[in-house]
Amino acid sequence: EVQLVQSGAEVRKPGESLKISCKGSGYIFPTSWIGWVRQMPGKGLEWMGIINPSDSDTRYSPSFQGQVNFSADKSINTAYLHWSSLKASDTAMYYCVRPNAGDTFFDYWGQGTLVTVSS
Amino acid sequence: EIVLTQSPGTLSLSPGERVTLSCRTSQSVGSSRLAWYQQKPGQTPRLLISGAYFRATGIPDRFSGSGSGTDFTLTINRLEPEDFAVYYCQHFGTSPSLMYTFGQGTKLEI
């Protein structure tokens, strides 16, 4: 069974750094891209970007380019979303997602990681 | 960049009714690249429809997708109480690079 398991909720102060994780299982991890989706409180879904764990090829949505970084460690089947300096506006739920074989839609979602940034 | 516009923003209906949700794209897209998701309060989104028409595994047949070009619809026949949720359409593009876009969502409420 394919599963994406994300790290737990985080609370940070503005300006702090943070890395959250997404561990894949039940499939050959390097064979599928892993994407990230943001959902701010009470708002809709926003695609942030995607990373290929096999070679770390990364594509960012223009809205998130320069704001976050993605990385992946295929040896432990884990993808990461990293902020170097958090802002209050980064407060949101973050989902990792796996596209289908054709990469056209997301057939598997992580359970979400709630990030709260507050002074 | 393709923009997806969903309408209406919110819809108030009753169980047993039939509803049609709209997703309009800013330019013509291939139907194979259009999907629909459902998100219930406090839950992770789940895939309903892929390729504009194809129900995902385990999705009841009261859900159906249709459309082409710039106009796509999600129809739910005989609404069940558990269908009251937010519905999102999503497009996959490759020009100039890999790009996924979500509509802003339609909330279905009782």
Interface residues (C-beta under 8 A of the other chain):
Chain A: W33 G35 V37 G44 L45 E46 W47 I50 R59 S61 P62 Y95 P99 N100 G102 D103 T104 F105 F106 D107 W109 G110 Q111 G112
Chain B: E1 S32 R33 A35 Y37 Q39 T44 P45 R46 L47 S50 G51 A56 V86 Y88 Q90 F92 S97 L98 M99 Y100 T101 F102 G103 Q104 G105
